């Protein structure tokens, strides 16, 4: 099995390079060819020296006529090389690479790719070079479209190119068998796998690069969505542990909704109907609910919990942190105040009413020490992946409940289709009546002092509370982030110099859980007027009296994250405000932040960022254990839709067991997902 060979088998590879490859988890030939370029440089134009123009990006090919080291001063050497072809000569210059002169012997054939500069005489600024044994031999680094790889752990793009080129040179259909049926490839206009790998790394043309990228992206999305489809099919074959009757309890459900202290939005009514339909089925519900901060997700979940109660079963309501669990406990206690439903809280600091109808807690609820035999409904808040492993834990307890996962993180539809394909997807896209939109302003730094005065006035006159968010915990020595505000230093500055008569608190991620909970609890009790924080307060914190949010270094956040932060205010009936500061004056940053200030719709903001910034940490991908796509893009909506339909087609017409290479890829992906869950 050629591709399963370890990287130690690479010819002419030093022990140092092997160690570097392994440090990137590139252990086999297969992993090596799946380390994809971040971009390509087009050096395919080979130009005669006499035809060169200033500013051109080209490759020149000629014979070395002279090469020497110039020692300019301590720690600076210049390598000057002259190269000639049949039309003329040109100079190339390198810095602090004296070993090159030992390689560049006169009369050798040399290719140089780079940018032509004319400063009194022709010169080329080399980006790549290649010594050729024979003038017409195939090239790796020059005179072609050249792959540029992410350079990590001291591995140069040049070294990676040489090693990957060797492996790709051995590929054929036996070594790299086709994943998909031939008819499938023709229908979706896909090139074969081996050609795609070779031409995504080392394209023979820009057209082949485009076709190769599409094929590898198709495979990547197809495997993710096929895996999700298989999980969904498996879940649909399972029988729910406790069948819930909905229609028999219709009058009591309607009465509960009627007595709520507010009117449901049309969006809430629609999602409740979807949940009711799910709860009436014999296989477990697996629904993912996304809704803006304040859109009423908890109320929707409460209706599901009430249906579970009416059928004689418990609900487990899980939150990511203890403080959020306590918050949900208070909200649910209010919603069920006029009913016989009993609410219990199970956290490290509070363990009461274990047999209550609704148990609120963290994921510790499903640990081995807990046993809830009557659980028929489980709600998971802000835990995007409640996967195979967690479900297995529940089944070990004799449970196979209905599951509802919820998030306030704005997630573009393309991302949801890709990452949560095994779940049914619901969106709450409107806010309850009477909710006052947060007024948002992009504030120039020259108005910072005026802003502080306005905040002090609001605190004194309206007893308002304020969040001030900083992108860092402590000051950074890294040049690119030196201007970013640090929470600890900003806290000291604001406390001593700006708001000396006000009570200022501090919270950040390096504090212990109890310290963070204590700081938030003190802020909720109005022991602080101002809370200086990092984005640790991004999710779920509810302080109704907090009406002002000030965000420093806003250019360092995605719009979805800024929207999450903004959602910490505007929780009560008072008008709330969000002030955005940036140290950047670039038009791109100012346009982004202006768009944020003018839009309060989380989905629109997430789509905007996806289109302009790429996925990155757009919706907390890394925080929630997902990997970024390697070739495909979350913004390629058409390809995501095509692969989704292709999976349906494949399941109807083909059997996975007949395509072992595909099955192996899907199995490996699922094992990886379980390990992350």
LOPASE-503095 format. One line per field, with one value per residue (C-alpha): chain; residue in one letter; x, z, y. Coordinates in steps of 0.5 Angstrom, whole numbers. Last residue first. Example, Ala and Ser with C-alpha at 12.3 -4.5 7.8 and 13.67 -1.06 7.14 Angstrom:
BEGIN
unit: c(A_A)
code: c(s_a)
x: c(27_25)
z: c(14_16)
y: c(-2_-9)
***
This chain:
BEGIN
unit: c(A_A_A_A_A_A_A_A_A_A_A_A_A_A_A_A_A_A_A_A_A_A_A_A_A_A_A_A_A_A_A_A_A_A_A_A_A_A_A_A_A_A_A_A_A_A_A_A_A_A_A_A_A_A_A_A_A_A_A_A_A_A_A_A_A_A_A_A_A_A_A_A_A_A_A_A_A_A_A_A_A_A_A_A_A_A_A_A_A_A_A_A_A_A_A_A_A_A_A_A_A_A_A_A_A_A_A_A_A_A_A_A_A_A_A_A_A_A_A_A_A_A_A_A_A_A_A_A_A_A_A_A_A_A_A_A_A_A_A_A_A_A_A_A_A_A_A_A_A_A_A_A_A_A_A_A_A_A_A_A_A_A_A_A_A_A_A_A_A_A_A_A_A_A_A_A_A_A_A_A_A_A_A_A_A_A_A_A_A_A_A_A_A_A_A_A_A_A_A_A_A_A_A_A_A_A_A_A_A_A_A_A_A_A_A_A_A_A_A_A_A_A_A_A_A_A_A_A_A_A_A_A_A_A_A_A_A_A_A_A_A_A_A_A_A_A_A_A_A_A_A_A_A_A_A_A_A_A_A_A_A_A_A_A_A_A_A_A_A_A_A_A_A_A_A_A_A_A_A_A_A_A_A_A_A_A_A_A_A_A_A_A_A_A_A_A_A_A_A_A_A_A_A_A_A_A_A_A_A_A_A_A_A_A_A_A_A_A_A_A_A_A_A_A_A_A_A_A_A_A_A_A_A_A_A_A_A_A_A_A_A_A_A_A_A_A_A_A_A_A_A_A_A_A_A_A_A_A_A_A_A_A_A_A_A_A_A_A_A_A_A_A_A_A_A_A_A_A_A_A_A_A_A_A_A_A_A_A_A_A_A_A_A_A_A_A_A_A_A_A_A_A_A_A_A_A_A_A_A_A_A_A_A_A_A_A_A_A_A_A_A_A_A_A_A_A_A_A_A_A_A_A_A_A_A_A_A_A_A_A_A_A_A_A_A_A_A_A_A_A_A_A_A_A_A_A_A_A_A_A_A_A_A_A_A_A_A_A_A_A_A_A_A_A_A_A_A_A_A_A_A_A_A_A_A_A_A_A_A_A_A_A_A_A_A_A_A_A_A_A_A_A_A_A_A_A_A_A_A_A_A_A_A_A_A_A_A_A_A_A_A_A_A_A_A_A_A_A_A_A_A_A_A_A_A_A_A_A_A_A_A_A_A_A_A_A_A_A_A_A_A_A_A_A_A_A_A_A_A_A_A_A_A_A_A_A_A_A_A_A_A_A_A_A_A_A_A_A_A_A_A_A_A_A_A_A_A_A_A_A_A_A_A_A_A_A_A_A_A_A_A_A_A_A_A_A_A_A_A_A_A_A_A_A_A_A_A_A_A_A_A_A_A_A_A_A_A_A_A_A_A_A_A_A_A_A_A_A_A_A_A_A_A_A_A_A_A_A_A_A_A_A_A_A_A_A_A_A_A_A_A_A_A_A_A_A_A_A_A_A_A_A_A_A_A_A_A)
code: c(x_x_x_x_x_x_x_x_x_x_x_x_x_x_x_x_x_x_x_x_x_x_x_x_x_x_x_x_x_x_x_x_x_x_x_x_x_x_x_x_x_x_x_x_x_x_x_x_x_x_x_x_x_x_x_x_x_x_x_x_x_x_x_x_x_x_x_x_x_x_x_x_x_x_x_x_x_x_x_x_x_x_x_x_x_x_x_x_x_x_x_x_x_x_x_x_x_x_x_x_x_x_x_x_x_x_x_x_x_x_x_x_x_x_x_x_x_x_x_x_x_x_x_x_x_x_x_x_x_x_x_x_x_x_x_x_x_x_x_x_x_x_x_x_x_x_x_x_x_x_x_x_x_x_x_x_x_x_x_x_x_x_x_x_x_x_x_x_x_x_x_x_x_x_x_x_x_x_x_x_x_x_x_x_x_x_x_x_x_x_x_x_x_x_x_x_x_x_x_x_x_x_x_x_x_x_x_x_x_x_x_x_x_x_x_x_x_x_x_x_x_x_x_x_x_x_x_x_x_x_x_x_x_x_x_x_x_x_x_x_x_x_x_x_x_x_x_x_x_x_x_x_x_x_x_x_x_x_x_x_x_x_x_x_x_x_x_x_x_x_x_x_x_x_x_x_x_x_x_x_x_x_x_x_x_x_x_x_x_x_x_x_x_x_x_x_x_x_x_x_x_x_x_x_x_x_x_x_x_x_x_x_x_x_x_x_x_x_x_x_x_x_x_x_x_x_x_x_x_x_x_x_x_x_x_x_x_x_x_x_x_x_x_x_x_x_x_x_x_x_x_x_x_x_x_x_x_x_x_x_x_x_x_x_x_x_x_x_x_x_x_x_x_x_x_x_x_x_x_x_x_x_x_x_x_x_x_x_x_x_x_x_x_x_x_x_x_x_x_x_x_x_x_x_x_x_x_x_x_x_x_x_x_x_x_x_x_x_x_x_x_x_x_x_x_x_x_x_x_x_x_x_x_x_x_x_x_x_x_x_x_x_x_x_x_x_x_x_x_x_x_x_x_x_x_x_x_x_x_x_x_x_x_x_x_x_x_x_x_x_x_x_x_x_x_x_x_x_x_x_x_x_x_x_x_x_x_x_x_x_x_x_x_x_x_x_x_x_x_x_x_x_x_x_x_x_x_x_x_x_x_x_x_x_x_x_x_x_x_x_x_x_x_x_x_x_x_x_x_x_x_x_x_x_x_x_x_x_x_x_x_x_x_x_x_x_x_x_x_x_x_x_x_x_x_x_x_x_x_x_x_x_x_x_x_x_x_x_x_x_x_x_x_x_x_x_x_x_x_x_x_x_x_x_x_x_x_x_x_x_x_x_x_x_x_x_x_x_x_x_x_x_x_x_x_x_x_x_x_x_x_x_x_x_x_x_x_x_x_x_x_x_x_x_x_x_x_x_x_x_x_x_x_x_x_x_x_x_x_x_x_x_x_x_x_x_x_x_x_x_x_x_x_x_x_x_x_x_x_x_x_x_x_x_x_x_x_x_x_x_x_x_x_x_x_x_x)
x: c(-35_-28_-26_-33_-32_-25_-28_-33_-28_-24_-31_-33_-26_-26_-33_-30_-24_-29_-34_-39_-40_-43_-49_-51_-57_-62_-56_-52_-58_-59_-51_-51_-57_-53_-47_-50_-53_-46_-43_-48_-47_-40_-39_-37_-31_-28_-21_-19_-25_-24_-24_-30_-29_-33_-28_-25_-31_-34_-38_-34_-27_-24_-30_-28_-27_-32_-37_-37_-37_-43_-47_-46_-48_-54_-56_-55_-60_-58_-55_-53_-47_-45_-45_-41_-36_-35_-34_-29_-25_-24_-23_-17_-17_-15_-15_-22_-28_-35_-40_-47_-53_-59_-66_-70_-74_-69_-64_-62_-55_-51_-53_-48_-43_-46_-47_-39_-38_-42_-39_-32_-27_-21_-23_-27_-21_-25_-32_-37_-44_-49_-55_-54_-60_-62_-56_-56_-50_-51_-45_-40_-38_-31_-30_-26_-28_-29_-35_-38_-43_-41_-44_-50_-53_-52_-45_-43_-46_-41_-35_-37_-38_-31_-28_-31_-29_-22_-20_-15_-22_-23_-27_-26_-30_-31_-35_-35_-32_-25_-28_-23_-16_-16_-21_-21_-13_-13_-19_-15_-9_-12_-17_-11_-13_-10_-4_1_-3_1_8_7_9_2_-1_-6_-13_-14_-19_-22_-30_-33_-40_-44_-49_-54_-57_-61_-58_-51_-49_-52_-48_-41_-43_-44_-37_-34_-36_-34_-27_-27_-29_-23_-22_-28_-34_-38_-45_-50_-57_-60_-67_-72_-76_-84_-86_-81_-75_-75_-71_-72_-69_-70_-65_-66_-60_-55_-53_-50_-44_-45_-52_-51_-45_-49_-54_-50_-49_-51_-49_-55_-55_-60_-59_-66_-66_-71_-69_-66_-65_-63_-57_-52_-56_-55_-47_-48_-52_-46_-41_-45_-46_-48_-44_-46_-46_-49_-56_-57_-64_-66_-73_-76_-72_-75_-69_-65_-58_-52_-46_-44_-44_-50_-52_-45_-46_-49_-55_-63_-67_-74_-80_-76_-73_-66_-69_-63_-56_-53_-45_-43_-49_-56_-62_-69_-76_-82_-88_-95_-96_-97_-89_-87_-85_-81_-78_-76_-72_-69_-66_-64_-60_-57_-55_-52_-48_-46_-43_-44_-52_-56_-64_-66_-73_-77_-83_-90_-93_-95_-88_-85_-90_-88_-81_-82_-86_-80_-75_-79_-79_-72_-71_-74_-71_-67_-60_-61_-64_-61_-65_-62_-67_-65_-72_-72_-76_-83_-85_-90_-84_-82_-89_-89_-82_-84_-90_-86_-81_-87_-90_-83_-83_-90_-88_-91_-95_-92_-93_-95_-102_-104_-98_-100_-107_-105_-101_-107_-112_-107_-105_-108_-105_-98_-97_-90_-86_-81_-75_-75_-74_-67_-68_-68_-62_-58_-61_-59_-52_-51_-54_-48_-43_-45_-45_-38_-36_-39_-37_-29_-31_-34_-28_-23_-27_-28_-20_-18_-23_-20_-13_-14_-17_-11_-6_-1_-3_2_-2_-9_-6_-4_-9_-15_-11_-11_-18_-21_-25_-32_-37_-43_-46_-40_-37_-43_-43_-36_-38_-34_-28_-23_-17_-10_-5_-8_-11_-4_0_8_9_5_9_16_12_10_17_19_14_14_22_20_14_19_18_21_15_10_10_3_4_5_4_7_4_10_16_19_19_18_21_21_27_28_35_38_41_37_38_32_30_24_22_28_28_30_35_35_40_39_34_29_26_23_19_21_22_29_31_39_43_50_56_58_57_51_51_56_54_47_50_51_44_44_41_39_40_39_43_41_44_42_38_41_41_45_45_49_49_50_49_49_52_49_50_56_57_57_60_59_58_59_56_58_56_50_46_39_32_28_21_16_12_13_14_19_19_23_24_32_32_27_21_18_11_9_11_4_4_-1_-5_-6_-3_-6_-3_-7_-1_3_-3_-3_5_5_6_4_2_5_11_12_14_19_22_22_26_31_32_34_30_34_28_22_21_21_15_11_8_0_0_4_0)
z: c(41_38_38_35_29_28_28_23_18_18_17_11_8_8_6_0_-2_-1_-6_-6_1_0_-4_-10_-13_-8_-3_-8_-11_-4_-3_-10_-7_-1_-6_-11_-5_-2_-9_-10_-3_-4_2_6_2_0_0_7_11_17_23_28_36_38_40_33_29_33_28_24_27_20_15_9_11_5_4_10_14_10_11_19_19_15_20_26_24_28_22_21_26_23_16_19_22_16_12_17_16_9_9_13_19_24_32_32_37_37_42_43_46_50_50_57_57_59_55_51_53_52_45_43_45_40_35_35_35_28_26_26_32_31_28_34_38_44_45_49_51_55_57_63_68_64_66_62_60_54_50_49_56_56_50_55_60_64_68_70_75_80_86_81_84_76_77_83_80_74_78_83_77_74_81_81_74_75_72_66_61_63_68_72_76_76_82_80_83_79_73_68_71_77_75_67_67_72_68_61_64_66_59_54_49_42_40_41_37_30_34_39_46_48_54_58_57_50_45_51_52_56_59_62_68_68_74_70_72_75_70_64_66_66_60_56_59_57_50_50_52_46_41_37_37_32_34_30_33_35_38_41_38_43_44_44_40_40_35_28_25_29_25_25_22_23_24_21_16_22_19_12_11_18_14_8_12_15_23_28_35_39_39_41_41_42_43_44_49_48_55_59_62_57_52_55_54_47_46_48_44_38_38_42_37_38_45_46_50_50_51_53_53_55_62_66_68_70_73_75_77_70_67_63_68_68_61_66_70_69_71_69_72_79_81_83_87_89_88_88_88_83_79_79_79_79_77_79_74_78_74_75_76_70_66_72_74_67_67_74_72_65_69_74_68_65_71_71_64_58_59_59_60_62_61_65_63_65_58_61_63_56_53_58_56_49_51_55_49_45_51_51_44_45_40_45_42_35_34_31_33_32_32_33_35_37_33_34_32_36_39_32_30_36_35_28_31_36_31_27_33_35_28_28_35_41_45_52_60_58_60_53_52_58_56_48_51_56_50_46_51_47_41_43_46_47_46_51_49_42_37_33_26_25_29_24_18_21_22_15_12_16_14_7_8_10_5_-1_2_2_-5_-8_-6_-9_-15_-16_-14_-19_-25_-23_-23_-30_-32_-30_-33_-32_-24_-19_-13_-15_-22_-19_-14_-19_-24_-19_-17_-24_-27_-25_-29_-24_-29_-32_-25_-22_-28_-26_-19_-14_-10_-15_-13_-11_-12_-17_-21_-22_-17_-17_-19_-14_-8_-11_-12_-5_-2_-7_-6_2_1_-3_2_7_14_20_24_19_12_9_2_-4_-11_-17_-24_-28_-31_-24_-17_-20_-27_-32_-36_-42_-41_-37_-31_-28_-22_-20_-17_-14_-11_-14_-15_-22_-25_-31_-31_-28_-23_-27_-23_-26_-21_-20_-23_-24_-28_-28_-33_-30_-34_-28_-21_-17_-12_-8_-9_-6_1_2_3_7_1_-6_-12_-19_-25_-33_-39_-47_-52_-53_-45_-40_-32_-27_-20_-14_-7_-2_5_12_19_20_14_6_5_-3_-5_-12_-18_-25_-32_-30_-36_-38_-36_-34_-31_-30_-26_-30_-26_-31_-38_-40_-48_-48_-43_-47_-43_-39_-37_-33_-26_-24_-16_-13_-6_1_-2_0_6_3_-1_5_9_4_4_11_18_16_23_23_28_24_18_22_25_18_16_21_20_13_6_0_-1_2_6_13_11_13_7_7_0_-3_0)
y: c(30_31_24_22_27_24_17_19_22_16_11_16_16_8_8_12_7_1_3_-3_-3_4_1_5_8_11_13_16_20_23_24_28_32_35_35_40_44_45_46_52_55_56_60_55_53_47_45_44_46_48_44_43_43_48_54_52_54_59_62_66_63_63_62_67_74_77_73_69_76_78_72_72_79_78_72_76_81_88_92_99_99_92_95_101_96_92_99_101_95_95_103_102_106_101_103_101_103_100_103_99_102_100_103_100_94_89_85_90_89_82_82_87_81_76_81_83_75_75_81_77_80_84_90_91_93_96_94_99_96_100_98_93_93_86_82_76_72_67_67_73_74_71_76_80_84_90_91_98_100_94_91_92_85_82_85_81_75_76_77_71_67_69_67_61_59_60_67_66_67_74_79_85_90_98_101_109_115_114_113_115_115_110_105_106_105_99_96_98_95_88_88_89_94_92_97_92_87_87_88_82_84_83_87_82_79_81_83_88_89_94_92_98_99_104_107_112_119_117_111_115_121_117_114_121_123_117_118_125_123_117_122_123_116_115_112_106_107_102_103_96_94_95_89_90_85_79_78_75_70_64_58_51_45_38_35_30_35_40_41_42_45_49_52_54_57_62_61_67_64_64_57_51_43_40_32_27_22_15_13_6_10_7_10_17_15_13_20_23_19_20_27_33_38_45_46_53_50_43_41_33_30_24_23_18_14_20_17_21_19_16_23_26_31_34_37_43_43_44_39_39_35_35_28_31_37_40_39_46_48_43_44_40_45_43_45_43_43_44_51_58_59_55_61_64_58_57_63_62_56_58_63_58_54_60_61_54_54_50_49_43_42_35_34_29_24_24_25_32_33_32_36_42_41_42_48_50_49_54_59_58_60_67_71_75_73_71_64_57_51_44_38_31_28_21_15_14_20_25_29_31_34_38_40_43_46_50_52_55_58_61_64_67_71_68_73_75_73_66_64_62_58_54_53_51_46_44_43_39_34_28_31_31_24_23_16_14_11_13_7_8_7_14_15_10_14_21_18_15_22_26_22_23_30_30_26_29_36_34_30_36_40_35_35_43_44_40_43_50_48_44_51_54_50_44_45_42_41_42_38_32_31_32_28_22_23_23_29_31_33_32_27_24_23_19_15_13_11_15_14_12_8_12_7_3_8_12_16_15_22_25_22_25_32_32_31_37_42_41_43_49_51_51_47_51_48_51_54_54_51_55_51_54_55_53_56_55_51_44_43_38_37_41_45_38_38_44_48_51_58_61_68_72_79_80_86_90_96_103_101_96_91_84_80_73_66_64_58_56_51_51_54_57_54_56_51_53_60_58_57_64_65_72_76_74_78_76_80_79_77_78_74_67_66_69_69_73_72_76_74_79_78_82_79_84_88_88_81_80_73_71_68_69_66_62_59_61_61_66_66_71_76_83_90_92_89_83_82_81_76_71_70_64_65_59_63_63_63_58_59_56_49_43_38_32_29_29_25_20_19_18_21_29_30_37_35_29_33_37_31_28_34_34_26_28_26_24_19_19_12_16_19_13_8_8_11_6_0)
***
